[in-house]
Amino acid sequence: MASDLNKPLIRLTPKAFGPRDTGRQGFVPPAKPYARDRQVDTIGPKFNRLSEVLARDSSGVELTRDPTGLAPERLLVFEVLGPLQNFAKAIARVTGLELISEDDIDDDGETNPVAYLLMPDMRALRQMERMWRLWERDLPIGRGFAPWRDVFSTLRDLRLWGPQDRVQDSDVNFLYEEIDAYGEELIPLEVELVFRVNPQTGSQNEQAVKQAVENAGGEVVTTSRISDISYHALLVKLPSDAIRSIVERKPSGLAGLEPILFIRPQSVATGIEVSEVEESVSGTVGSKELGEPILAVIDGVPIAQHPLLSSHLIVEDLFDLEATALVEQRVHGTAMASLLIHGDRNHQEDSLPRRIHLVPVMGERDKFPEDRLIIDLVYLAITNMKRDVSASAPNVIIVNLSLGNKRRPFFGQVSAWARLLDRLSFQHGILFIVSAGNVLSTFNVPSFATRTAFEDTDESERAPAILNALGALQAERKIFSPAESINALTIGASNIDWVSEKDRAQSRGNINPYAGIIIANPSSALGPGFSNAVKPDILMPGGKEHLSVVGNDTSILVEPAGGSRQAGLKVAGPPTRTGLGSHETYTSGTSAAAALASRTCHRIHDALEQEHGAEFLALPNHLRAVLLKALLVHPARWDYKTAALIRSVIGPNDNKKHVRQKDNIRRFIGFGNLDAEDAIACAADRATFWAVGSLAANQKCSVSIPIPETYGGKAVLHSLSATLAWFTPVSAGRKAYRSVKLKILEPEECSILAVEGGGDQPNADQTNRGTVYSRIWLGTRAAFVPRDMHLNLVVQREPDQGTSIDERVQFALATTIAMPGVLDVYDQARAMVTSRIQQGQQGQLQF
């Protein structure tokens, strides 16, 4: 049933705070250790060499001269089988040992190998060598060092961080492209250093790299050190022969420098395409007084005086980019601002009641500036908005980031950009909305040999053929950095728009690949995210993307067509070179979808503010931000036909392998497609509740959900759904990266309500790997609902991963009860809440 703005979301309050239920904690089996003989033969020689040199040279000078051996100040890689929960505690006992990072390794047949990057000094090396000798002889290692026994027994390899690590395979092709593109000109590179906690050591390493760059005939453009995310990097320019040395991973070049962690091509912004510029039919916006911004956008330079935007935009040109951007080039920022303020102009929605704050980080031709690191720009943009004394936008709690680095698809390692978003979201209480990215490259569709066959085939055969082609390319169509951020929401693009039937009928040449189903557009980048978390989180409308046939050999070659009047979202746009006045154009993709998601968050905030007024605005920023996060994801659902199609095409075909089937479904659609109206209000047959609070370590609380009497005694479809969201503190080098894990315990009342976990959703393990936990329970048997029944949903903070976190962690819980067609569900549920409030039975909120 359609949402009704006269039926607002209903507030509840957590109660019954207490220690978590230890009996609920799942058992994580330890990795199977290697045989001691294997370890002595494989790992032992490296410690033997260390022992021999230490016996001759206690200063360690000889170790440093050996480029292949364990030595002080040299980055070591411990590859172990399976994550060790106490690894951070184990190394903390060894003075002089820094944990630099940890990363999942691509599975090559062994169980979840994890790489820990450690930086030892001489004391640490001596202690590690001593512990190895004790373990080797099966002797006690010493009090407090027992976890090292697990390290040594599951150690797959111990090696130095070398050229093969500093230059990733995924970057080599980009670097070769740069050599061809720049010719004899100096080529820009991003050089990330091993972050050293000691600023003096970091400065010395930076100077060493600067000297090496200059010796190679290059120059240093800029540097950045952000301690909060353990980030230290240089933007440099090098001649082509130095770049070749890097891609060939020669130890004599920069790839062999020990202070360097990674060498990558300069970040390149994901762009958008627009088409069919036209003059606006209605080119002005009302002059009503607008509120202060709660929404910011980091994007390109907009046309700030465009009649559709001028009254809403506050442009903070922090990096002086407006002067570099010609008006006709201001595409991306103008389009995103238009979608945020107005939505799809074909949809005719009300504009937002507040101004929005825009900080440009793209200038000329909608590109990142050539002389800055994008990580640095985003960091400065946010800190300038939120710093205490002279904050430029202190009330912002939503930041739209319809941007990404198209040279950094996600392959398991969290990027510095994603780490930055994760840190800032927890630090400032900001919900980042990030686009998944658009993969616009061509791909083959083996099922069709010719364009004619593709055009003439039945729609029911075309969709499986396209999906099968994309399924074979999943590894090449990953989300773009920073979309793997675990605190942010990542938005994919669904094939939805509001184009009129008249305009749709004018489509010529391009083909609709997915008629009749709601699914991610072909160009929408695929998940999952870090630690196999659900990514994209949800799908939002991104235009009904069509495909264009661009060639064929043994089969056709297709590419995604851009937005158009026949398939796209209508937005404010720049004029042609000679045009003046108010213009509009059409776009599509995940950037647009992310903007619509941010707009929906704003509308949720507007609805809650209208209902609760100053009481809602008095909630701390962190609580309002995580509440918007929970409420945005909460109504998302897998379309039944879409899930069935992915199961049948991508598989596996064996229904006993349903976990893998669900894994493939969520790669495309996350938690599902979202109808924005369902996130903003309830309906007569559907009641949505919300609650916010905070939990200390190992604590739980409960939220009492009213179950109306009308919910009982009817053998019809009914459901209970719940979504939990939070921001986790993160720390590079802490096991695990996601430090805090919350979950919803399975409700004991499910059997009474005659509901059970639905099949069309990620399973419990898949949904419990990020910072959104969402479950749906369904049933068709009649429920038993006594008078004044309340279901207690328990939210629990699991033991912190690695080092314990002292901070309380804010959370939000959204819950919905629904019984389609039963029209008194909402009214009865709201009356029950009102009655309890009057009786003073609601719990006290804990911040």
Disulfide bonds with the S-S distance in Angstrom:
none
